[in-house]
Amino acid sequence: MKTATAGARAAAWTRCGSCTALVYGKRLARNLLVCPECGHHSRLTASQRVDQLLDAGSFAPLPIEPVAFDVLGFTDTRPYRRRWEAAREETSLAEAVLCGTASIGAYPIVAAIMDFRFLGGSLGSAVGEMITLAVERAVDDALALLIVTTSGGARMQEGCLSLMQMAKTGIAIQRHRERGLLSISLVTDPTYGGVAASFATNTDVIVAESGSRMGFAGPRVIRQTIGQELPAEFQSSGFLASKGQVDIVADRVDLRTCLTQLLSAGYRAPAAAGASAGPAPAGPPAGPAPGGLPGGSVGGPVGVVITDPERLVQRDPWETVRLARDTARPTVQDYLARSFDAFVELRGDRLYGDCRAVVAGLAEIDGLAVAVVGTQKGHSTADLIANNFGMPQPEGYRKAMRVMSLAARLGLPVVTLIDTPGAYPGREAEERGQASAIAHAIQRMSAFPTPIIAVITGEGGSGGALALAVADRVLVAENGVFSVISPEACSAILWNDAHAAAQAARALGLTAPSLLRLGIVDAVVPEPLGGAQADHGAAADLLRAAVVETLRPLLSVPAAELVNARRGRFRRFGQAAVATPAASTPSPGSAELRLRPRQEETAA
């Protein structure tokens, strides 16, 4: 196999295939074959991808040797076997994919990198077998997987055997996923047909190179089949991102950094998973710590969070509502920038679109890799409008569940930051299943086998907030609120007077002291003097300390016990409303009782 860098292949002068500008070859090579005039990303060979993406000298090809495979004796204008042999000679490749072990940023991976020059990167039996063997090697060695795709689709000359490769590779990637390993596909131009509908899109994270195009049916097929005219940006990386089909769109120069950040989170996962799923280490006390949290300092003299409602300022609830809604308060993006050490955003629900009211991705805090999901409002009118005033659409909840599901598979804890007036109530949200999205989010969060911390940083509006707050520990900011309904709506319904909102706020029990007494929240995150809006830096420091303090003790709790306790936490709400032995007598040995005392009855 020949290896050649972009520089070695660059001509003295090259005309850009997009803007037609003449570009000096060495300049183009230094720019990774991206036109410096218009940003057009030229296609790369598999060897060039190896040179650009992988650590120098790290790629070791797997011992795989494809053979001629023409079971149909297929001939069009030329026998298939001659086409295949000619492709091998012209490209110096054995097949349309290079497979091997390598590293990116010193993180070991198995890589499968396709090359469009070899029969259009078509998916034939050998390509499917080689990719499957690569995935199986990643499973056997417990390595992350990277697949770089470029393909026109299935290899028609092999008939249905080519079609079967879609299923075979998909099954292999599912086995890799079941092992709790990270898989990434890097979509490059073009990626169509059977490749787009298999390993290009069934990995954990989909990164699209800027300018790439991907779809099941290519534009020519669409025009020929149904005569439909298509917009110029159709199936482009930007189009795919707007429709929620890819997580990240990155320029070529940023791809290595992006992949390294993703792998960093993936390779921190085994330690976290082992800690949460294995036996608790010796040392922590067997019973609950102050505030009902296992083995931590929460509520103690050195803890940041507050578990005693008497330590809180007893403020008028309506004033607290107004403080919680203050647009000067830190947003989730502010907290991500200040409270966390790194963050890689993952976008889209893979079904319809990307809801900007929900921000989700992988982050790091105090040396721990975590997944973060938050609702985003904004400080300016333009930001509020762009983010739908922090009201998630159904695709926002589905994106959140997708990222949480990835976190659970990788063994990463989940942190949610909630500041929303509620789920978006518009017609389009109802048409896309808002109620179902919320219901499934609540149900799925109850079952994720990984620690979950929810923090209500401002408004916690009804079911739209609860959909992100089914957690092991629920915290609320000192000036945050959590309510079944907004005071304005409550006053309009029950008082028949929209101007009775202040009175409704006082009756709803929505402030931190009331929530703490009822056991709705486990602890309160203090705010700096003047509130979080007065000092973003201090507020972020307090949030960071509260999250770390609350999360670390949960890392040693076995996953099954976490899930049981989480379900038990919510099971007890309202038990005192019905006088039956089942409701009043908790089951012996309940994990919920070990982790948290029943506070609601005493508060009531």
C-alpha positions in Angstrom: 0.0 0.0 0.0 1.3 3.4 -0.9 1.1 6.2 1.6 1.2 9.8 0.4 0.7 13.0 2.2 -1.4 15.8 0.9 1.8 17.7 0.2 3.3 14.9 -1.9 0.2 14.9 -4.1 -0.3 18.6 -4.4 0.4 20.1 -7.9 2.3 23.3 -8.3 -1.0 25.2 -8.8 -4.5 23.7 -8.3 -7.9 25.1 -9.3 -10.5 24.9 -6.6 -13.4 22.6 -7.6 -15.8 25.0 -6.0 -14.8 28.6 -6.4 -12.4 27.9 -9.3 -9.6 30.0 -7.6 -6.0 29.1 -8.4 -4.3 28.0 -5.2 -0.6 27.3 -4.8 -0.1 23.6 -4.2 2.0 23.9 -1.1 -0.4 26.3 0.4 -3.2 24.0 -0.3 -1.3 21.1 1.3 -0.6 23.1 4.4 -4.3 23.9 4.6 -5.1 20.1 4.6 -6.5 20.4 1.0 -9.1 22.9 2.1 -9.4 25.9 -0.3 -8.1 29.0 1.6 -10.4 31.2 -0.6 -13.8 29.5 -0.1 -13.2 26.8 2.5 -14.1 23.9 0.0 -12.9 20.6 1.4 -11.4 18.5 -1.3 -11.8 14.7 -1.1 -9.0 12.8 0.6 -7.7 9.3 0.1 -7.7 6.8 3.0 -3.9 7.2 3.3 -4.3 11.0 3.6 -6.9 10.5 6.3 -4.4 8.3 8.2 -1.8 11.0 8.0 -4.1 13.8 9.1 -6.2 12.1 11.8 -4.1 9.5 13.5 -1.0 9.8 15.7 2.1 9.7 13.5 3.3 6.1 13.1 0.5 4.6 15.1 -1.5 2.9 12.3 -1.0 -0.9 12.1 -3.1 -2.6 9.4 -5.1 -5.6 10.5 -4.0 -8.8 8.9 -6.8 -9.0 6.3 -6.4 -9.9 2.7 -9.5 -9.5 0.4 -9.9 -11.9 -2.5 -11.7 -11.7 -5.8 -15.4 -12.3 -4.9 -17.6 -12.4 -8.0 -20.2 -15.0 -7.1 -22.7 -13.7 -9.7 -20.3 -13.5 -12.6 -21.6 -10.0 -13.0 -20.9 -8.1 -16.2 -22.2 -4.7 -17.3 -20.0 -2.9 -19.8 -17.1 -4.6 -18.2 -16.7 -7.8 -16.1 -16.9 -7.0 -12.4 -13.7 -8.9 -11.6 -11.8 -6.7 -14.1 -13.2 -3.5 -12.5 -12.1 -4.7 -9.1 -8.6 -5.6 -10.3 -8.3 -2.3 -12.0 -9.3 -0.5 -8.8 -6.7 -2.3 -6.9 -4.0 -1.3 -9.4 -5.1 2.3 -9.7 -5.4 2.9 -6.0 -2.8 0.5 -4.6 -5.5 -0.5 -2.1 -6.7 -4.0 -1.4 -10.3 -2.8 -1.1 -12.3 0.3 -0.5 -11.4 0.4 3.2 -8.3 0.5 5.4 -8.6 -1.2 8.8 -6.2 -1.2 11.6 -5.3 -0.3 15.1 -4.0 3.2 15.8 -4.3 6.1 18.3 -5.5 9.6 18.3 -4.2 11.9 21.0 -2.6 8.8 22.6 -6.0 7.2 23.0 -6.0 3.7 21.4 -8.6 2.9 18.8 -9.5 0.6 15.9 -10.0 2.6 12.7 -11.8 1.7 9.5 -11.2 4.4 6.8 -12.9 4.3 3.5 -11.6 5.5 0.1 -14.0 6.7 -2.6 -11.5 6.1 -5.4 -12.0 2.3 -5.0 -15.2 1.7 -6.9 -16.9 4.7 -5.4 -16.3 3.4 -1.9 -19.0 0.9 -2.5 -20.1 -1.5 0.2 -19.4 -5.0 -1.0 -18.9 -8.3 0.8 -15.2 -7.7 1.4 -15.7 -4.2 2.7 -18.5 -5.4 5.0 -16.3 -8.3 6.3 -13.3 -6.1 6.9 -15.3 -3.5 8.8 -17.0 -6.2 10.9 -13.6 -7.8 11.7 -12.4 -4.3 12.7 -15.4 -3.9 15.0 -14.8 -7.3 16.5 -11.2 -6.5 17.1 -12.4 -3.4 19.0 -14.8 -5.5 21.1 -12.1 -8.1 21.9 -9.5 -5.5 22.9 -12.1 -3.1 24.6 -11.2 -0.3 22.3 -13.0 2.7 20.9 -14.0 2.5 17.2 -13.6 5.2 14.5 -15.2 4.6 11.1 -14.5 7.3 8.4 -17.1 7.0 5.7 -17.2 7.9 2.0 -19.3 5.9 -0.4 -21.8 5.9 -3.2 -23.7 3.0 -1.6 -24.0 -0.7 -2.0 -21.9 -2.6 -4.5 -24.5 -3.6 -7.0 -22.3 -6.2 -8.7 -22.6 -8.5 -5.7 -26.4 -8.4 -5.5 -28.1 -9.1 -2.2 -24.8 -10.2 -0.6 -23.9 -6.6 -0.7 -27.2 -5.7 0.9 -26.6 -8.1 3.8 -23.4 -6.2 4.8 -25.7 -3.4 6.2 -27.2 -5.9 8.7 -23.9 -7.6 9.5 -22.0 -4.4 10.3 -24.9 -3.0 12.2 -25.1 -6.1 14.4 -21.3 -5.9 15.0 -21.6 -2.3 16.1 -24.5 -3.2 18.4 -22.2 -5.8 20.1 -19.6 -3.1 20.5 -22.2 -0.8 22.1 -23.3 -3.5 24.5 -19.8 -3.7 25.7 -20.0 -0.1 26.8 -17.4 1.1 24.3 -17.5 4.4 22.4 -18.0 4.3 18.6 -17.6 7.4 16.3 -18.4 7.8 12.7 -16.7 10.6 10.7 -18.9 11.3 7.7 -17.0 12.7 4.7 -18.1 13.6 1.2 -20.0 11.8 -0.2 -21.7 9.2 2.0 -24.8 7.6 0.5 -27.0 4.5 0.3 -26.2 1.4 2.3 -23.3 3.0 4.1 -25.4 6.0 5.2 -28.1 3.6 6.4 -25.7 1.4 8.4 -22.4 2.1 10.1 -22.3 5.8 9.1 -25.3 6.5 11.3 -25.6 3.8 13.9 -22.6 4.7 16.0 -22.7 6.6 19.3 -21.5 9.9 17.9 -21.7 11.2 14.3 -19.2 13.8 13.3 -19.6 15.3 9.8 -16.8 17.0 8.1 -17.7 20.5 6.8 -19.0 20.3 3.2 -19.8 16.6 3.4 -23.1 15.3 2.1 -25.0 12.2 3.3 -28.3 10.6 2.6 -30.0 7.2 1.9 -31.0 8.3 -1.6 -28.7 10.5 -3.6 -30.0 13.6 -5.4 -29.8 11.9 -8.8 -31.8 8.9 -7.6 -34.4 11.2 -6.1 -34.8 13.2 -9.3 -35.0 10.1 -11.4 -37.4 8.3 -9.1 -39.9 10.9 -8.2 -38.9 14.0 -10.2 -38.5 16.1 -7.1 -36.3 19.3 -7.3 -34.0 19.7 -4.4 -32.5 22.8 -2.7 -28.8 23.5 -3.1 -28.0 22.8 0.5 -30.0 19.5 0.6 -28.2 16.7 2.5 -25.2 19.0 3.2 -23.5 18.8 6.6 -25.3 22.0 7.7 -28.6 20.7 6.5 -28.1 17.5 8.4 -27.2 19.4 11.6 -30.3 21.5 11.3 -32.4 18.4 11.0 -30.8 16.7 14.0 -29.1 14.0 12.0 -25.5 14.6 13.2 -23.9 15.5 16.5 -21.1 17.8 15.3 -20.0 19.6 12.1 -16.3 20.3 12.1 -13.8 21.8 9.7 -11.0 19.5 8.7 -8.4 21.4 10.8 -10.5 20.8 13.9 -11.2 17.1 13.4 -8.3 15.7 15.4 -9.1 18.0 18.4 -12.7 17.0 18.2 -12.0 13.3 18.1 -9.5 13.6 20.9 -12.0 15.3 23.2 -14.6 12.6 22.5 -12.1 9.8 23.1 -11.0 11.5 26.3 -14.6 11.1 27.7 -14.9 7.6 26.4 -11.7 6.4 28.0 -12.5 8.0 31.3 -15.7 5.9 31.4 -14.4 2.5 32.5 -13.2 3.8 35.9 -16.5 5.6 36.5 -18.4 2.5 35.4 -16.4 0.2 37.6 -16.8 2.5 40.5 -20.6 2.7 40.2 -21.1 -0.9 39.4 -18.6 -2.5 41.8 -18.7 -2.9 45.5 -18.4 0.1 47.7 -14.9 0.7 49.0 -14.1 0.4 52.6 -14.3 3.5 54.7 -17.7 5.4 54.1 -20.2 5.0 56.9 -22.9 2.3 56.5 -25.7 4.7 57.3 -26.9 7.9 55.8 -24.7 11.0 56.2 -26.4 14.3 57.3 -29.1 15.2 54.8 -29.6 11.5 53.9 -26.7 11.3 51.3 -24.4 8.3 51.6 -20.8 8.7 52.7 -20.4 12.4 51.9 -20.1 15.8 53.6 -23.4 17.1 52.4 -25.0 19.1 55.1 -21.9 18.8 57.3 -19.6 21.6 58.4 -17.4 21.4 55.3 -20.2 20.9 52.8 -21.3 23.5 50.3 -24.9 22.5 49.9 -27.6 23.2 52.5 -29.9 20.6 53.8 -31.5 22.4 56.7 -34.3 24.8 55.6 -33.8 26.9 58.7 -30.4 28.0 57.3 -32.1 29.6 54.3 -33.3 33.1 53.9 -37.1 33.1 54.2 -38.0 35.3 51.2 -41.4 36.1 49.8 -42.2 33.4 47.2 -43.3 35.9 44.6 -40.0 37.8 45.0 -38.2 34.4 44.6 -40.1 33.7 41.4 -39.0 37.0 40.0 -35.4 36.4 41.0 -35.5 32.9 39.4 -36.7 34.4 36.1 -34.1 37.2 36.0 -32.5 37.1 32.6 -29.2 38.2 34.1 -28.9 34.8 35.9 -26.2 32.5 34.6 -27.4 30.3 31.7 -26.4 26.7 31.1 -23.8 27.9 28.7 -22.4 30.2 31.3 -22.1 27.3 33.8 -20.6 25.0 31.2 -17.9 27.6 30.5 -17.2 28.3 34.2 -18.2 25.3 36.3 -16.9 22.6 34.0 -13.4 22.0 32.7 -14.3 20.9 29.2 -17.4 20.4 27.1 -18.1 18.8 23.7 -21.7 19.5 22.5 -23.7 16.7 20.9 -26.6 17.9 18.8 -29.8 16.5 17.3 -32.3 13.8 18.1 -31.5 11.8 15.0 -35.2 11.9 14.1 -36.4 15.5 13.3 -34.2 18.3 14.4 -32.0 20.0 17.0 -33.7 21.9 19.8 -31.6 24.9 20.9 -33.5 25.1 24.2 -31.7 21.9 25.2 -27.9 21.8 25.3 -26.3 18.3 25.8 -22.9 16.8 25.5 -19.8 15.3 27.3 -17.9 17.3 29.8 -15.3 17.1 32.6 -15.6 18.4 36.1 -12.9 18.0 38.8 -11.3 15.1 36.9 -14.6 13.3 36.3 -16.0 12.7 32.9 -19.7 13.4 32.8 -22.6 14.0 30.5 -24.3 17.3 30.9 -27.9 18.2 29.7 -29.3 21.6 30.4 -32.0 24.0 29.3 -30.8 27.2 27.8 -32.6 30.5 27.9 -30.4 33.5 27.1 -29.6 37.0 28.3 -30.7 39.1 25.3 -34.1 39.1 23.5 -32.4 37.7 20.5 -31.0 34.8 22.5 -34.2 34.1 24.2 -36.1 34.0 20.9 -33.4 31.8 19.3 -33.6 29.4 22.3 -37.4 29.4 22.5 -37.2 31.1 25.9 -35.8 27.9 27.3 -38.9 25.8 26.5 -37.9 22.5 24.9 -39.5 20.9 21.9 -40.0 17.1 21.8 -36.7 16.8 19.9 -35.0 18.5 22.8 -36.1 15.8 25.2 -35.2 13.1 22.7 -31.8 14.6 22.3 -31.4 14.6 26.1 -32.4 11.0 26.3 -30.0 10.0 23.5 -27.0 11.7 25.3 -28.0 10.2 28.7 -28.3 6.8 27.1 -24.8 7.1 25.7 -23.6 8.2 29.1 -25.2 5.2 30.7 -23.6 2.8 28.2 -20.2 4.4 28.8 -20.6 4.5 32.6 -20.6 8.3 32.8 -22.6 10.1 35.5 -25.2 12.6 34.3 -25.7 16.2 35.4 -28.7 18.1 34.4 -29.0 21.9 34.8 -32.6 23.0 34.6 -33.9 26.5 34.0 -37.2 26.4 32.0 -40.7 27.9 32.3 -41.8 24.5 31.0 -42.1 22.5 27.8 -43.0 24.4 24.7 -46.9 24.3 24.3 -47.2 25.1 20.6 -49.0 23.2 17.9 -45.9 21.9 16.2 -44.7 20.5 19.6 -48.0 18.7 20.0 -47.9 17.3 16.5 -44.4 15.9 17.2 -45.5 14.2 20.4 -44.6 16.5 23.3 -46.5 14.6 25.9 -45.0 11.3 24.7 -41.5 12.8 24.7 -41.8 14.0 28.3 -43.4 10.7 29.5 -40.6 8.6 27.9 -37.9 10.9 29.4 -39.3 10.5 32.9 -39.5 6.7 32.5 -36.1 6.3 30.9 -34.3 8.5 33.5 -35.6 6.2 36.2 -33.8 3.3 34.7 -30.4 4.6 33.6 -27.7 2.6 35.6 -25.5 5.5 36.3 -25.5 8.4 38.9 -27.7 11.3 38.0 -27.6 14.7 39.6 -30.3 17.3 38.7 -29.8 21.0 39.6 -32.7 23.5 39.2 -30.6 26.7 38.6 -33.6 29.0 38.0 -37.1 28.0 37.0 -38.3 24.5 37.3 -41.5 24.7 35.3 -43.9 21.7 35.7 -43.5 18.5 33.7 -41.1 20.1 31.3 -38.6 20.5 34.1 -39.4 17.1 35.7 -38.5 15.4 32.5 -34.9 16.2 33.2 -35.1 15.9 37.0 -35.7 12.2 37.7 -32.4 11.9 39.5 -30.7 10.3 42.4 -30.1 13.7 43.9 -32.1 16.8 43.1 -30.7 20.2 44.1 -32.2 23.6 43.7 -30.5 27.0 43.7 -31.2 29.2 46.7 -33.3 31.5 44.5 -34.7 28.8 42.3 -38.3 27.5 42.1 -39.9 24.2 41.2 -43.6 24.2 40.6 -46.5 22.1 39.2 -47.7 25.3 37.3 -46.7 28.9 36.9 -48.2 31.2 39.5 -49.9 33.2 36.7 -51.6 30.2 35.3 -52.6 28.9 38.7 -54.2 32.2 39.7 -56.1 32.4 36.4 -57.5 28.9 36.9 -58.2 28.8 40.6 -58.6 32.4 41.5 -60.2 33.4 38.2 -57.8 36.4 38.4 -54.5 36.5 36.6 -53.5 39.3 38.9 -53.4 37.0 41.9 -50.1 35.4 40.8 -48.3 36.6 43.9 -50.9 35.0 46.1 -50.7 31.8 44.1 -46.9 31.7 44.4 -47.2 31.9 48.2 -49.6 29.0 48.2 -47.8 26.6 45.8 -44.8 25.8 48.0 -42.4 26.4 45.1 -39.4 27.9 46.9 -36.2 26.2 48.2 -37.2 26.0 51.9 -40.6 24.5 51.0 -39.2 22.1 48.5 -36.5 21.0 51.1 -39.1 20.4 53.8 -41.3 18.3 51.5 -38.3 16.2 50.3 -38.9 17.3 46.7 -35.2 18.4 46.6 -32.4 16.9 48.6 -30.3 20.0 49.1 -30.0 23.7 48.2 -27.1 25.3 46.3 -26.3 28.6 48.0 -25.9 31.7 45.8 -23.5 34.7 46.2 -24.6 37.8 48.0 -27.2 39.5 45.7 -28.0 36.3 43.9 -26.4 34.3 41.0 -27.2 37.2 38.6 -24.9 39.5 40.7 -21.8 37.4 40.4 -21.6 34.7 37.7 -18.1 33.6 38.7 -19.0 33.0 42.4 -22.3 31.3 41.3 -20.4 29.0 39.0 -17.9 28.1 41.7 -20.7 27.2 44.1 -22.5 25.1 41.5 -19.3 23.2 40.7 -18.6 22.5 44.4 -22.2 21.4 44.9 -22.1 19.0 42.0 -18.8 17.4 42.9 -19.8 17.2 46.6 -23.1 15.5 45.7 -21.8 13.3 42.9 -18.7 11.7 44.3 -20.4 9.6 47.0 -22.7 8.1 44.4 -19.8 6.8 42.3 -19.3 3.9 44.8 -22.9 2.9 44.9 -23.7 -0.2 42.8 -25.7 0.5 39.7 -28.7 -1.7 40.7 -28.9 0.0 44.1 -28.8 3.4 42.4 -31.8 2.5 40.2 -33.8 1.0 43.1 -33.1 4.0 45.3 -34.0 6.4 42.5 -37.3 4.7 41.9 -37.9 4.5 45.6 -37.3 8.2 46.0 -40.2 9.0 43.7 -42.3 6.1 44.9 -42.7 7.7 48.3 -44.2 11.0 47.1 -47.8 11.1 48.1 -47.8 7.9 50.1 -49.3 9.7 53.1 -52.3 10.6 51.1 -53.6 7.0 51.2 -53.9 5.1 54.5 -53.1 1.5 53.5 -50.5 -0.9 54.9 -48.7 -0.9 51.6 -48.4 2.8 51.5 -47.5 3.4 55.1 -45.1 0.5 55.6 -41.9 0.6 53.4 -40.5 -2.7 52.3 -37.8 -4.1 54.5 -34.2 -3.6 53.3 -35.3 -0.9 50.8 -32.4 0.7 49.1 -34.4 3.9 49.2 -34.4 3.8 53.0 -30.7 3.4 53.2 -30.0 6.3 51.0 -32.7 8.8 52.0 -35.1 9.3 55.0 -38.8 9.8 54.3 -39.3 13.5 54.8 -42.6 14.1 53.2 -44.8 12.7 56.0 -42.9 14.6 58.7 -43.0 17.8 56.6 -46.7 17.4 56.0 
